[in-house]
Amino acid sequence: MSSPTGLPLWVSDVEPGSVHGLTAARAHLLGALYAAAAQGLPTLADGGYEGAGIGALTPIKNPPDG
């Protein structure tokens, strides 16, 4: 996760093998984001976090026909 300026704000702990970013976030971070969202503080995330749940706002996909 990074700030709008690109400064890293969060990097997951090391996970065994090949672990997707969303899986690592679920294990280490999303609980804090859910608590923040419950207080009205959503988090902007990239499209890889689509479906992460409350508080993780991802870009809206444009349909192919515009």
ZILINUR-V260845 format. One record per residue. N is the residue number from 1. PHI is phi in whole degrees, -180 to 180 (none if undefined). PSI is psi in whole degrees, -180 to 180 (999 if undefined). D_CENTER is the distance of its C-alpha to the mean C-alpha in whole Angstrom. Layout:
# ZILINUR-V260845
[[N | PHI | PSI | D_CENTER] [N | PHI | PSI | D_CENTER]]
This chain:
# ZILINUR-V260845
[[1 | none | 142 | 7] [2 | -137 | 163 | 10] [3 | -76 | 170 | 12] [4 | -59 | -22 | 14] [5 | -87 | -4 | 16] [6 | 97 | -3 | 15] [7 | -69 | 125 | 15] [8 | -63 | 131 | 13] [9 | -108 | -26 | 11] [10 | -154 | 136 | 10] [11 | -134 | 134 | 11] [12 | -69 | 160 | 12] [13 | -64 | 164 | 15] [14 | -68 | 133 | 17] [15 | -114 | 149 | 17] [16 | -70 | 142 | 20] [17 | 67 | -149 | 21] [18 | -102 | 109 | 18] [19 | -119 | 128 | 15] [20 | -64 | 149 | 12] [21 | -57 | -40 | 8] [22 | -66 | -37 | 7] [23 | -64 | -44 | 10] [24 | -64 | -41 | 10] [25 | -63 | -40 | 7] [26 | -61 | -38 | 9] [27 | -75 | -31 | 12] [28 | -121 | -19 | 11] [29 | -131 | -39 | 8] [30 | -61 | -29 | 7] [31 | -58 | -42 | 11] [32 | -68 | -38 | 11] [33 | -67 | -38 | 9] [34 | -64 | -42 | 11] [35 | -64 | -41 | 14] [36 | -66 | -41 | 13] [37 | -63 | -36 | 12] [38 | -64 | -21 | 16] [39 | -99 | 10 | 17] [40 | 88 | 20 | 16] [41 | -117 | 80 | 13] [42 | -71 | 164 | 10] [43 | -119 | 135 | 7] [44 | -84 | 135 | 7] [45 | -136 | 162 | 5] [46 | -81 | 175 | 7] [47 | -60 | -21 | 8] [48 | -67 | -15 | 8] [49 | -102 | 14 | 5] [50 | -58 | 130 | 8] [51 | 89 | 6 | 9] [52 | -69 | -23 | 7] [53 | 116 | -170 | 9] [54 | -56 | 135 | 10] [55 | 92 | -16 | 9] [56 | -103 | 100 | 5] [57 | -92 | 125 | 8] [58 | -112 | 161 | 8] [59 | -60 | 151 | 11] [60 | -84 | 128 | 14] [61 | -79 | 137 | 16] [62 | -88 | 135 | 20] [63 | -67 | 152 | 22] [64 | -57 | -30 | 25] [65 | -87 | 6 | 28] [66 | 87 | 999 | 26]]
